[in-house]
Amino acid sequence: MDWQTEILMAARTILAAVLGGLIGFERERHGREVGIRTYAAVALGACVFGLVSAHVIGAADPTRIAAQVVTGVGFLGAGVILHERGRIAGLTTAATIWATASVGLAVAYGMYLLGVLTAAIVFALLAVHDLPFWRRIPKNLRNDSHPEKRS
């Protein structure tokens, strides 16, 4: 593999980690236990697995590793979902971890605009919860009457 390819792969890896970290920043800003390091690591790992799967020479199906990232991150997300005292916590964390892995894979495959756009949308979805208009919507309509405690 030539140096230009290696440098491009390194840049993609850094971009994925930064985008994941930005999503994690939004979670950490609100005191959630899962924050910058976790989200950056998920995007970073998904990106590297995507890069490896795209550059394996002689692989019968290079998308198999990427497909396993989706499954593996789904399993990770399932681990953060908790059911306690009739309440479910961690769904937002699980969903955003899963979406953050897609950011890493998109960047790995050179889909920079898609990766950045996805990260921005996930960030916006998390940030909308703190906008003033959100608080005026009745709790029973906004589906957050039981805020997540651990996500």
DRENTORKOL-3810 file (N, C-alpha, C; in nm, 4 decimals):
REM DRENTORKOL-3810
@n.u->0.0846; n.v->-0.1169; n.w->0.0000; ca.u->0.0000; ca.v->0.0000; ca.w->0.0000; c.u->0.0900; c.v->0.1243; c.w->0.0000
@n.u->0.0534; n.v->0.2238; n.w->-0.0806; ca.u->0.1373; ca.v->0.3432; ca.w->-0.0918; c.u->0.1062; c.v->0.4445; c.w->0.0201
@n.u->0.1958; n.v->0.5403; n.w->0.0360; ca.u->0.1846; ca.v->0.6397; ca.w->0.1434; c.u->0.0642; c.v->0.7296; c.w->0.1262
@n.u->0.0286; n.v->0.7624; n.w->0.0033; ca.u->-0.0878; ca.v->0.8475; ca.w->-0.0197; c.u->-0.2147; c.v->0.7803; c.w->0.0313
@n.u->-0.2267; n.v->0.6532; n.w->0.0068; ca.u->-0.3428; ca.v->0.5794; ca.w->0.0554; c.u->-0.3432; c.v->0.5737; c.w->0.2069
@n.u->-0.2264; n.v->0.5495; n.w->0.2648; ca.u->-0.2157; ca.v->0.5449; ca.w->0.4115; c.u->-0.2534; c.v->0.6791; c.w->0.4743
@n.u->-0.2071; n.v->0.7890; n.w->0.4143; ca.u->-0.2389; ca.v->0.9224; ca.w->0.4669; c.u->-0.3886; c.v->0.9499; c.w->0.4537
@n.u->-0.4483; n.v->0.9118; n.w->0.3428; ca.u->-0.5924; ca.v->0.9288; ca.w->0.3251; c.u->-0.6695; c.v->0.8477; c.w->0.4297
@n.u->-0.6252; n.v->0.7263; n.w->0.4543; ca.u->-0.6904; ca.v->0.6426; ca.w->0.5555; c.u->-0.6762; c.v->0.7052; c.w->0.6948
@n.u->-0.5588; n.v->0.7599; n.w->0.7244; ca.u->-0.5377; ca.v->0.8256; ca.w->0.8538; c.u->-0.6283; c.v->0.9475; c.w->0.8673
@n.u->-0.6416; n.v->1.0250; n.w->0.7607; ca.u->-0.7294; ca.v->1.1428; ca.w->0.7639; c.u->-0.8747; c.v->1.1018; c.w->0.7846
@n.u->-0.9165; n.v->0.9955; n.w->0.7190; ca.u->-1.0534; ca.v->0.9456; ca.w->0.7378; c.u->-1.0752; c.v->0.9009; c.w->0.8819
@n.u->-0.9757; n.v->0.8347; n.w->0.9375; ca.u->-0.9856; ca.v->0.7874; ca.w->1.0762; c.u->-0.9986; c.v->0.9052; c.w->1.1720
@n.u->-0.9176; n.v->1.0081; n.w->1.1514; ca.u->-0.9239; ca.v->1.1273; ca.w->1.2371; c.u->-1.0592; c.v->1.1963; c.w->1.2226
@n.u->-1.1068; n.v->1.2117; n.w->1.0996; ca.u->-1.2369; ca.v->1.2753; ca.w->1.0770; c.u->-1.3483; c.v->1.1989; c.w->1.1468
@n.u->-1.3470; n.v->1.0672; n.w->1.1349; ca.u->-1.4500; ca.v->0.9862; ca.w->1.2002; c.u->-1.4462; c.v->1.0044; c.w->1.3514
@n.u->-1.3274; n.v->1.0028; n.w->1.4098; ca.u->-1.3149; ca.v->1.0194; ca.w->1.5550; c.u->-1.3625; c.v->1.1576; c.w->1.5984
@n.u->-1.3298; n.v->1.2600; n.w->1.5212; ca.u->-1.3737; ca.v->1.3961; ca.w->1.5557; c.u->-1.5261; c.v->1.4074; c.w->1.5477
@n.u->-1.5846; n.v->1.3549; n.w->1.4432; ca.u->-1.7310; ca.v->1.3603; ca.w->1.4303; c.u->-1.7995; c.v->1.2840; c.w->1.5435
@n.u->-1.7475; n.v->1.1651; n.w->1.5748; ca.u->-1.8025; ca.v->1.0894; ca.w->1.6868; c.u->-1.7857; c.v->1.1644; c.w->1.8181
@n.u->-1.6704; n.v->1.2275; n.w->1.8354; ca.u->-1.6456; ca.v->1.3053; ca.w->1.9561; c.u->-1.7408; c.v->1.4223; c.w->1.9702
@n.u->-1.7762; n.v->1.4862; n.w->1.8585; ca.u->-1.8720; ca.v->1.5966; ca.w->1.8638; c.u->-2.0099; c.v->1.5491; c.w->1.9096
@n.u->-2.0504; n.v->1.4343; n.w->1.8615; ca.u->-2.1780; ca.v->1.3781; ca.w->1.9065; c.u->-2.1694; c.v->1.3459; c.w->2.0551
@n.u->-2.0597; n.v->1.2860; n.w->2.0966; ca.u->-2.0399; ca.v->1.2549; ca.w->2.2375; c.u->-2.0331; c.v->1.3794; c.w->2.3236
@n.u->-1.9796; n.v->1.4891; n.w->2.2689; ca.u->-1.9749; ca.v->1.6151; ca.w->2.3425; c.u->-2.1152; c.v->1.6606; c.w->2.3797
@n.u->-2.2084; n.v->1.6469; n.w->2.2857; ca.u->-2.3464; ca.v->1.6872; ca.w->2.3140; c.u->-2.4061; c.v->1.6042; c.w->2.4273
@n.u->-2.3746; n.v->1.4755; n.w->2.4305; ca.u->-2.4242; ca.v->1.3894; ca.w->2.5388; c.u->-2.3563; c.v->1.4240; c.w->2.6712
@n.u->-2.2268; n.v->1.4458; n.w->2.6675; ca.u->-2.1518; ca.v->1.4750; ca.w->2.7893; c.u->-2.1898; c.v->1.6120; c.w->2.8462
@n.u->-2.2218; n.v->1.7037; n.w->2.7585; ca.u->-2.2627; ca.v->1.8376; ca.w->2.7996; c.u->-2.3857; c.v->1.8338; c.w->2.8890
@n.u->-2.4655; n.v->1.7315; n.w->2.8717; ca.u->-2.5875; ca.v->1.7167; ca.w->2.9506; c.u->-2.5714; c.v->1.6164; c.w->3.0637
@n.u->-2.4480; n.v->1.5841; n.w->3.0966; ca.u->-2.4218; ca.v->1.5006; ca.w->3.2126; c.u->-2.4480; c.v->1.3522; c.w->3.1934
@n.u->-2.4541; n.v->1.3060; n.w->3.0722; ca.u->-2.4747; ca.v->1.1626; ca.w->3.0472; c.u->-2.3427; c.v->1.0895; c.w->3.0696
@n.u->-2.3525; n.v->0.9661; n.w->3.1127; ca.u->-2.2322; ca.v->0.8884; ca.w->3.1417; c.u->-2.1568; c.v->0.8483; c.w->3.0162
@n.u->-2.2278; n.v->0.8285; n.w->2.9092; ca.u->-2.1653; ca.v->0.7919; ca.w->2.7823; c.u->-2.1407; c.v->0.9215; c.w->2.7066
@n.u->-2.0129; n.v->0.9519; n.w->2.6800; ca.u->-1.9814; ca.v->1.0817; ca.w->2.6221; c.u->-1.8790; c.v->1.0770; c.w->2.5115
@n.u->-1.7924; n.v->1.1769; n.w->2.5138; ca.u->-1.6972; ca.v->1.2003; ca.w->2.4053; c.u->-1.6142; c.v->1.0766; c.w->2.3731
@n.u->-1.5533; n.v->1.0168; n.w->2.4741; ca.u->-1.4630; ca.v->0.9041; ca.w->2.4476; c.u->-1.5356; c.v->0.7858; c.w->2.3858
@n.u->-1.6536; n.v->0.7551; n.w->2.4360; ca.u->-1.7275; ca.v->0.6397; ca.w->2.3832; c.u->-1.7704; c.v->0.6630; c.w->2.2392
@n.u->-1.8298; n.v->0.7780; n.w->2.2136; ca.u->-1.8777; ca.v->0.8061; ca.w->2.0783; c.u->-1.7619; c.v->0.8172; c.w->1.9786
@n.u->-1.6530; n.v->0.8812; n.w->2.0202; ca.u->-1.5363; ca.v->0.8899; ca.w->1.9314; c.u->-1.4805; c.v->0.7510; c.w->1.9035
@n.u->-1.4769; n.v->0.6663; n.w->2.0044; ca.u->-1.4251; ca.v->0.5304; ca.w->1.9863; c.u->-1.5145; c.v->0.4484; c.w->1.8944
@n.u->-1.6450; n.v->0.4646; n.w->1.9050; ca.u->-1.7374; ca.v->0.3908; ca.w->1.8182; c.u->-1.7178; c.v->0.4337; c.w->1.6727
@n.u->-1.7126; n.v->0.5646; n.w->1.6479; ca.u->-1.6930; ca.v->0.6128; ca.w->1.5112; c.u->-1.5559; c.v->0.5723; c.w->1.4580
@n.u->-1.4554; n.v->0.5833; n.w->1.5423; ca.u->-1.3194; ca.v->0.5439; ca.w->1.5049; c.u->-1.3129; c.v->0.3956; c.w->1.4698
@n.u->-1.3658; n.v->0.3121; n.w->1.5565; ca.u->-1.3635; ca.v->0.1677; ca.w->1.5324; c.u->-1.4397; c.v->0.1291; c.w->1.4076
@n.u->-1.5574; n.v->0.1885; n.w->1.3887; ca.u->-1.6362; ca.v->0.1582; ca.w->1.2691; c.u->-1.5608; c.v->0.2008; c.w->1.1434
@n.u->-1.4944; n.v->0.3156; n.w->1.1507; ca.u->-1.4175; ca.v->0.3639; ca.w->1.0363; c.u->-1.3024; c.v->0.2688; c.w->1.0037
@n.u->-1.2279; n.v->0.2293; n.w->1.1042; ca.u->-1.1135; ca.v->0.1409; ca.w->1.0795; c.u->-1.1592; c.v->0.0056; c.w->1.0260
@n.u->-1.2657; n.v->-0.0491; n.w->1.0823; ca.u->-1.3181; ca.v->-0.1751; ca.w->1.0284; c.u->-1.3636; c.v->-0.1570; c.w->0.8838
@n.u->-1.4241; n.v->-0.0433; n.w->0.8544; ca.u->-1.4652; ca.v->-0.0156; ca.w->0.7168; c.u->-1.3460; c.v->-0.0041; c.w->0.6234
@n.u->-1.2418; n.v->0.0646; n.w->0.6698; ca.u->-1.1208; ca.v->0.0782; ca.w->0.5885; c.u->-1.0553; c.v->-0.0574; c.w->0.5625
@n.u->-1.0484; n.v->-0.1370; n.w->0.6664; ca.u->-0.9887; ca.v->-0.2699; ca.w->0.6519; c.u->-1.0709; c.v->-0.3537; c.w->0.5546
@n.u->-1.2020; n.v->-0.3513; n.w->0.5696; ca.u->-1.2855; ca.v->-0.4338; ca.w->0.4822; c.u->-1.2779; c.v->-0.3874; c.w->0.3373
@n.u->-1.2596; n.v->-0.2578; n.w->0.3150; ca.u->-1.2510; ca.v->-0.2063; ca.w->0.1786; c.u->-1.1162; c.v->-0.2359; c.w->0.1130
@n.u->-1.0150; n.v->-0.2646; n.w->0.1940; ca.u->-0.8809; ca.v->-0.2823; ca.w->0.1393; c.u->-0.8234; c.v->-0.4224; c.w->0.1566
@n.u->-0.9052; n.v->-0.5167; n.w->0.1981; ca.u->-0.8583; ca.v->-0.6542; ca.w->0.2096; c.u->-0.8468; c.v->-0.7113; c.w->0.0684
@n.u->-0.7295; n.v->-0.7526; n.w->0.0364; ca.u->-0.7036; ca.v->-0.8044; ca.w->-0.0979; c.u->-0.7528; c.v->-0.9480; c.w->-0.1069
@n.u->-0.8310; n.v->-0.9737; n.w->-0.2094; ca.u->-0.8792; ca.v->-1.1088; ca.w->-0.2337; c.u->-1.0004; c.v->-1.1483; c.w->-0.1512
@n.u->-1.0618; n.v->-1.0540; n.w->-0.0808; ca.u->-1.1809; ca.v->-1.0869; ca.w->-0.0021; c.u->-1.2967; c.v->-1.1154; c.w->-0.0963
@n.u->-1.3700; n.v->-1.2212; n.w->-0.0648; ca.u->-1.4841; ca.v->-1.2581; ca.w->-0.1482; c.u->-1.5928; c.v->-1.1507; c.w->-0.1425
@n.u->-1.6161; n.v->-1.0954; n.w->-0.0241; ca.u->-1.7184; ca.v->-0.9937; ca.w->-0.0067; c.u->-1.6689; c.v->-0.8909; c.w->0.0950
@n.u->-1.6174; n.v->-0.7790; n.w->0.0486; ca.u->-1.5595; ca.v->-0.6799; ca.w->0.1392; c.u->-1.6622; c.v->-0.6129; c.w->0.2305
@n.u->-1.7900; n.v->-0.6303; n.w->0.2032; ca.u->-1.8919; ca.v->-0.5674; ca.w->0.2872; c.u->-1.9244; c.v->-0.6498; c.w->0.4117
@n.u->-1.8715; n.v->-0.7696; n.w->0.4200; ca.u->-1.9038; ca.v->-0.8549; ca.w->0.5351; c.u->-1.8554; c.v->-0.7965; c.w->0.6666
@n.u->-1.7359; n.v->-0.7379; n.w->0.6686; ca.u->-1.6851; ca.v->-0.6781; ca.w->0.7923; c.u->-1.7723; c.v->-0.5601; c.w->0.8314
@n.u->-1.8078; n.v->-0.4756; n.w->0.7348; ca.u->-1.8939; ca.v->-0.3605; ca.w->0.7636; c.u->-2.0293; c.v->-0.4061; c.w->0.8178
@n.u->-2.0833; n.v->-0.5134; n.w->0.7640; ca.u->-2.2108; ca.v->-0.5654; ca.w->0.8136; c.u->-2.1985; c.v->-0.6116; c.w->0.9579
@n.u->-2.0846; n.v->-0.6662; n.w->0.9919; ca.u->-2.0641; ca.v->-0.7111; ca.w->1.1298; c.u->-2.0469; c.v->-0.5940; c.w->1.2260
@n.u->-2.0008; n.v->-0.4800; n.w->1.1753; ca.u->-1.9940; ca.v->-0.3594; ca.w->1.2581; c.u->-2.1347; c.v->-0.3207; c.w->1.3014
@n.u->-2.2274; n.v->-0.3237; n.w->1.2089; ca.u->-2.3664; ca.v->-0.2900; ca.w->1.2399; c.u->-2.4203; c.v->-0.3830; c.w->1.3479
@n.u->-2.3952; n.v->-0.5108; n.w->1.3362; ca.u->-2.4404; ca.v->-0.6078; ca.w->1.4354; c.u->-2.3708; c.v->-0.5878; c.w->1.5694
@n.u->-2.2401; n.v->-0.5710; n.w->1.5656; ca.u->-2.1637; ca.v->-0.5554; ca.w->1.6892; c.u->-2.2005; c.v->-0.4302; c.w->1.7654
@n.u->-2.2200; n.v->-0.3201; n.w->1.6954; ca.u->-2.2578; ca.v->-0.1961; ca.w->1.7623; c.u->-2.4013; c.v->-0.2061; c.w->1.8132
@n.u->-2.4849; n.v->-0.2795; n.w->1.7436; ca.u->-2.6201; ca.v->-0.3047; ca.w->1.7939; c.u->-2.6156; c.v->-0.3792; c.w->1.9262
@n.u->-2.5244; n.v->-0.4736; n.w->1.9365; ca.u->-2.5066; ca.v->-0.5477; ca.w->2.0617; c.u->-2.4561; c.v->-0.4552; c.w->2.1715
@n.u->-2.3633; n.v->-0.3671; n.w->2.1382; ca.u->-2.3129; ca.v->-0.2680; ca.w->2.2339; c.u->-2.4264; c.v->-0.1782; c.w->2.2817
@n.u->-2.5078; n.v->-0.1328; n.w->2.1889; ca.u->-2.6224; ca.v->-0.0491; ca.w->2.2245; c.u->-2.7216; c.v->-0.1208; c.w->2.3134
@n.u->-2.7420; n.v->-0.2486; n.w->2.2877; ca.u->-2.8338; ca.v->-0.3260; ca.w->2.3716; c.u->-2.7852; c.v->-0.3315; c.w->2.5155
@n.u->-2.6547; n.v->-0.3245; n.w->2.5331; ca.u->-2.5988; ca.v->-0.3276; ca.w->2.6675; c.u->-2.6253; c.v->-0.2021; c.w->2.7482
@n.u->-2.6565; n.v->-0.0918; n.w->2.6831; ca.u->-2.6822; ca.v->0.0316; ca.w->2.7574; c.u->-2.8305; c.v->0.0539; c.w->2.7854
@n.u->-2.9152; n.v->-0.0302; n.w->2.7296; ca.u->-3.0586; ca.v->-0.0170; ca.w->2.7543; c.u->-3.0926; c.v->-0.0887; c.w->2.8846
@n.u->-3.1554; n.v->-0.0169; n.w->2.9732; ca.u->-3.1913; ca.v->-0.0705; ca.w->3.1037; c.u->-3.3412; c.v->-0.0628; c.w->3.1251
@n.u->-3.3933; n.v->-0.1624; n.w->3.1923; ca.u->-3.5343; ca.v->-0.1620; ca.w->3.2312; c.u->-3.5371; c.v->-0.1663; c.w->3.3828
@n.u->-3.5841; n.v->-0.0587; n.w->3.4424; ca.u->-3.5865; ca.v->-0.0533; ca.w->3.5879; c.u->-3.7148; c.v->0.0141; c.w->3.6361
@n.u->-3.7818; n.v->-0.0511; n.w->3.7249; ca.u->-3.9040; ca.v->0.0009; ca.w->3.7865; c.u->-4.0052; c.v->0.0491; c.w->3.6843
@n.u->-4.0273; n.v->-0.0283; n.w->3.5833; ca.u->-4.1269; ca.v->0.0053; ca.w->3.4833; c.u->-4.0831; c.v->0.1110; c.w->3.3836
@n.u->-3.9596; n.v->0.1540; n.w->3.3913; ca.u->-3.9075; ca.v->0.2553; ca.w->3.2986; c.u->-3.7946; c.v->0.1958; c.w->3.2155
@n.u->-3.7853; n.v->0.2454; n.w->3.0955; ca.u->-3.6771; ca.v->0.2041; ca.w->3.0075; c.u->-3.5832; c.v->0.3220; c.w->2.9909
@n.u->-3.4565; n.v->0.2989; n.w->3.0139; ca.u->-3.3558; ca.v->0.4038; ca.w->3.0013; c.u->-3.2463; c.v->0.3567; c.w->2.9058
@n.u->-3.1883; n.v->0.4495; n.w->2.8350; ca.u->-3.0760; ca.v->0.4176; ca.w->2.7482; c.u->-3.1085; c.v->0.4047; c.w->2.6014
@n.u->-3.2347; n.v->0.4205; n.w->2.5627; ca.u->-3.2695; ca.v->0.4047; ca.w->2.4218; c.u->-3.2030; c.v->0.5109; c.w->2.3338
@n.u->-3.2005; n.v->0.6342; n.w->2.3818; ca.u->-3.1369; ca.v->0.7394; ca.w->2.3039; c.u->-2.9878; c.v->0.7118; c.w->2.2882
@n.u->-2.9243; n.v->0.6696; n.w->2.3945; ca.u->-2.7821; ca.v->0.6372; ca.w->2.3871; c.u->-2.7587; c.v->0.5234; c.w->2.2892
@n.u->-2.8376; n.v->0.4193; n.w->2.2981; ca.u->-2.8214; ca.v->0.3049; ca.w->2.2080; c.u->-2.8391; c.v->0.3473; c.w->2.0623
@n.u->-2.9419; n.v->0.4257; n.w->2.0363; ca.u->-2.9687; ca.v->0.4689; ca.w->1.8992; c.u->-2.8587; c.v->0.5591; c.w->1.8452
@n.u->-2.8101; n.v->0.6497; n.w->1.9293; ca.u->-2.7069; ca.v->0.7415; ca.w->1.8804; c.u->-2.5703; c.v->0.6746; c.w->1.8689
@n.u->-2.5432; n.v->0.5750; n.w->1.9500; ca.u->-2.4204; ca.v->0.4967; ca.w->1.9323; c.u->-2.4261; c.v->0.4235; c.w->1.7986
@n.u->-2.5391; n.v->0.3670; n.w->1.7675; ca.u->-2.5578; ca.v->0.2938; ca.w->1.6421; c.u->-2.5421; c.v->0.3898; c.w->1.5231
@n.u->-2.6050; n.v->0.5079; n.w->1.5332; ca.u->-2.5944; ca.v->0.6069; ca.w->1.4260; c.u->-2.4510; c.v->0.6585; c.w->1.4120
@n.u->-2.3809; n.v->0.6700; n.w->1.5236; ca.u->-2.2425; ca.v->0.7161; ca.w->1.5207; c.u->-2.1529; c.v->0.6151; c.w->1.4490
@n.u->-2.1820; n.v->0.4885; n.w->1.4631; ca.u->-2.1070; ca.v->0.3870; ca.w->1.3881; c.u->-2.1280; c.v->0.4064; c.w->1.2383
@n.u->-2.2473; n.v->0.4477; n.w->1.1984; ca.u->-2.2712; ca.v->0.4713; ca.w->1.0554; c.u->-2.1892; c.v->0.5896; c.w->1.0057
@n.u->-2.1650; n.v->0.6871; n.w->1.0927; ca.u->-2.0795; ca.v->0.8002; ca.w->1.0561; c.u->-1.9385; c.v->0.7485; c.w->1.0250
@n.u->-1.8872; n.v->0.6632; n.w->1.1116; ca.u->-1.7544; ca.v->0.6066; ca.w->1.0899; c.u->-1.7451; c.v->0.5265; c.w->0.9623
@n.u->-1.8459; n.v->0.4451; n.w->0.9343; ca.u->-1.8441; ca.v->0.3655; ca.w->0.8110; c.u->-1.8551; c.v->0.4542; c.w->0.6877
@n.u->-1.9388; n.v->0.5566; n.w->0.6940; ca.u->-1.9524; ca.v->0.6467; ca.w->0.5794; c.u->-1.8191; c.v->0.7143; c.w->0.5478
@n.u->-1.7518; n.v->0.7621; n.w->0.6494; ca.u->-1.6214; ca.v->0.8262; ca.w->0.6301; c.u->-1.5198; c.v->0.7249; c.w->0.5765
@n.u->-1.5244; n.v->0.6032; n.w->0.6277; ca.u->-1.4316; ca.v->0.4995; ca.w->0.5821; c.u->-1.4445; c.v->0.4746; c.w->0.4327
@n.u->-1.5662; n.v->0.4794; n.w->0.3824; ca.u->-1.5886; ca.v->0.4531; ca.w->0.2410; c.u->-1.5798; c.v->0.5792; c.w->0.1556
@n.u->-1.5299; n.v->0.6901; n.w->0.2152; ca.u->-1.5086; ca.v->0.8126; ca.w->0.1395; c.u->-1.6335; c.v->0.8957; c.w->0.1184
@n.u->-1.7384; n.v->0.8656; n.w->0.1911; ca.u->-1.8630; ca.v->0.9421; ca.w->0.1806; c.u->-1.8619; c.v->1.0522; c.w->0.2864
@n.u->-1.7750; n.v->1.1510; n.w->0.2649; ca.u->-1.7518; ca.v->1.2542; ca.w->0.3660; c.u->-1.8757; c.v->1.3382; c.w->0.3925
@n.u->-1.9417; n.v->1.3814; n.w->0.2876; ca.u->-2.0602; ca.v->1.4640; ca.w->0.3050; c.u->-2.1675; c.v->1.3875; c.w->0.3825
@n.u->-2.1869; n.v->1.2619; n.w->0.3484; ca.u->-2.2851; ca.v->1.1805; ca.w->0.4197; c.u->-2.2464; c.v->1.1637; c.w->0.5664
@n.u->-2.1203; n.v->1.1398; n.w->0.5940; ca.u->-2.0747; ca.v->1.1248; ca.w->0.7317; c.u->-2.0921; c.v->1.2511; c.w->0.8131
@n.u->-2.0514; n.v->1.3646; n.w->0.7556; ca.u->-2.0655; ca.v->1.4926; ca.w->0.8253; c.u->-2.2126; c.v->1.5272; c.w->0.8443
@n.u->-2.2929; n.v->1.5069; n.w->0.7415; ca.u->-2.4362; ca.v->1.5354; ca.w->0.7513; c.u->-2.5033; c.v->1.4477; c.w->0.8566
@n.u->-2.4697; n.v->1.3210; n.w->0.8592; ca.u->-2.5273; ca.v->1.2303; ca.w->0.9587; c.u->-2.4878; c.v->1.2724; c.w->1.0993
@n.u->-2.3614; n.v->1.3067; n.w->1.1184; ca.u->-2.3167; ca.v->1.3535; ca.w->1.2499; c.u->-2.3906; c.v->1.4807; c.w->1.2899
@n.u->-2.4087; n.v->1.5724; n.w->1.1957; ca.u->-2.4798; ca.v->1.6975; ca.w->1.2250; c.u->-2.6256; c.v->1.6715; c.w->1.2614
@n.u->-2.6879; n.v->1.5778; n.w->1.1928; ca.u->-2.8280; ca.v->1.5461; ca.w->1.2227; c.u->-2.8406; c.v->1.4818; c.w->1.3603
@n.u->-2.7528; n.v->1.3879; n.w->1.3909; ca.u->-2.7558; ca.v->1.3241; ca.w->1.5235; c.u->-2.7327; c.v->1.4291; c.w->1.6315
@n.u->-2.6340; n.v->1.5165; n.w->1.6104; ca.u->-2.6058; ca.v->1.6245; ca.w->1.7056; c.u->-2.7295; c.v->1.7117; c.w->1.7235
@n.u->-2.7941; n.v->1.7491; n.w->1.6139; ca.u->-2.9138; ca.v->1.8336; ca.w->1.6199; c.u->-3.0284; c.v->1.7633; c.w->1.6921
@n.u->-3.0442; n.v->1.6341; n.w->1.6664; ca.u->-3.1500; ca.v->1.5590; ca.w->1.7350; c.u->-3.1289; c.v->1.5591; c.w->1.8857
@n.u->-3.0044; n.v->1.5504; n.w->1.9273; ca.u->-2.9741; ca.v->1.5540; ca.w->2.0703; c.u->-2.9904; c.v->1.6950; c.w->2.1263
@n.u->-2.9529; n.v->1.7958; n.w->2.0481; ca.u->-2.9581; ca.v->1.9342; ca.w->2.0952; c.u->-3.0995; c.v->1.9901; c.w->2.0999
@n.u->-3.1887; n.v->1.9407; n.w->2.0156; ca.u->-3.3250; ca.v->1.9949; ca.w->2.0086; c.u->-3.3973; c.v->1.9822; c.w->2.1432
@n.u->-3.3563; n.v->1.8870; n.w->2.2215; ca.u->-3.4182; ca.v->1.8641; ca.w->2.3515; c.u->-3.4039; c.v->1.9843; c.w->2.4437
@n.u->-3.3034; n.v->2.0680; n.w->2.4216; ca.u->-3.2784; ca.v->2.1832; ca.w->2.5074; c.u->-3.3301; c.v->2.3147; c.w->2.4509
@n.u->-3.3930; n.v->2.3118; n.w->2.3367; ca.u->-3.4462; ca.v->2.4349; ca.w->2.2798; c.u->-3.5696; c.v->2.4803; c.w->2.3566
@n.u->-3.5906; n.v->2.6106; n.w->2.3669; ca.u->-3.7031; ca.v->2.6633; ca.w->2.4463; c.u->-3.8398; c.v->2.6115; c.w->2.4020
@n.u->-3.8607; n.v->2.5963; n.w->2.2697; ca.u->-3.9926; ca.v->2.5512; ca.w->2.2259; c.u->-4.0232; c.v->2.4094; c.w->2.2738
@n.u->-3.9200; n.v->2.3272; n.w->2.2932; ca.u->-3.9389; ca.v->2.1888; ca.w->2.3350; c.u->-4.0042; c.v->2.1814; c.w->2.4723
@n.u->-3.9676; n.v->2.2731; n.w->2.5610; ca.u->-4.0211; ca.v->2.2730; ca.w->2.6971; c.u->-4.1682; c.v->2.3126; c.w->2.7002
@n.u->-4.2164; n.v->2.3814; n.w->2.5970; ca.u->-4.3571; ca.v->2.4231; ca.w->2.5929; c.u->-4.4492; c.v->2.3120; c.w->2.5450
@n.u->-4.3924; n.v->2.2081; n.w->2.4859; ca.u->-4.4732; ca.v->2.0947; ca.w->2.4410; c.u->-4.5061; c.v->2.0104; c.w->2.5630
@n.u->-4.6340; n.v->1.9736; n.w->2.5816; ca.u->-4.6704; ca.v->1.8908; ca.w->2.6985; c.u->-4.5881; c.v->1.7627; c.w->2.7030
@n.u->-4.5485; n.v->1.7222; n.w->2.8240; ca.u->-4.4616; ca.v->1.6051; ca.w->2.8403; c.u->-4.5206; c.v->1.4795; c.w->2.7790
@n.u->-4.6519; n.v->1.4624; n.w->2.7882; ca.u->-4.7110; ca.v->1.3400; ca.w->2.7329; c.u->-4.7027; c.v->1.3364; c.w->2.5799
@n.u->-4.6826; n.v->1.4502; n.w->2.5157; ca.u->-4.6708; ca.v->1.4535; ca.w->2.3699; c.u->-4.5268; c.v->1.4424; c.w->2.3223
@n.u->-4.4308; n.v->1.4776; n.w->2.4071; ca.u->-4.2914; ca.v->1.4748; ca.w->2.3631; c.u->-4.2192; c.v->1.3480; c.w->2.4041
@n.u->-4.2856; n.v->1.2592; n.w->2.4711; ca.u->-4.2337; ca.v->1.1257; ca.w->2.5008; c.u->-4.1056; c.v->1.1286; c.w->2.5838
@n.u->-4.0929; n.v->1.2259; n.w->2.6725; ca.u->-3.9773; ca.v->1.2255; ca.w->2.7606; c.u->-4.0186; c.v->1.2479; c.w->2.9052
@n.u->-4.1388; n.v->1.2048; n.w->2.9382; ca.u->-4.1857; ca.v->1.2217; ca.w->3.0745; c.u->-4.1045; c.v->1.1367; c.w->3.1715
@n.u->-4.0323; n.v->1.0392; n.w->3.1195; ca.u->-3.9416; ca.v->0.9573; ca.w->3.2013; c.u->-3.8015; c.v->0.9728; c.w->3.1438
@n.u->-3.7328; n.v->1.0822; n.w->3.1798; ca.u->-3.6003; ca.v->1.1041; ca.w->3.1206; c.u->-3.5036; c.v->0.9922; c.w->3.1533
@n.u->-3.4139; n.v->0.9708; n.w->3.0602; ca.u->-3.3134; ca.v->0.8661; ca.w->3.0797; c.u->-3.2218; c.v->0.9052; c.w->3.1930
@n.u->-3.1942; n.v->0.8127; n.w->3.2816; ca.u->-3.1069; ca.v->0.8403; ca.w->3.3935; c.u->-2.9621; c.v->0.8024; c.w->3.3647
@n.u->-2.9427; n.v->0.6981; n.w->3.2844; ca.u->-2.8070; ca.v->0.6447; ca.w->3.2677; c.u->-2.7563; c.v->0.6570; c.w->3.1258
@n.u->-2.8270; n.v->0.7204; n.w->3.0384; ca.u->-2.7784; ca.v->0.7215; ca.w->2.9003; c.u->-2.7178; c.v->0.8516; c.w->2.8615
END
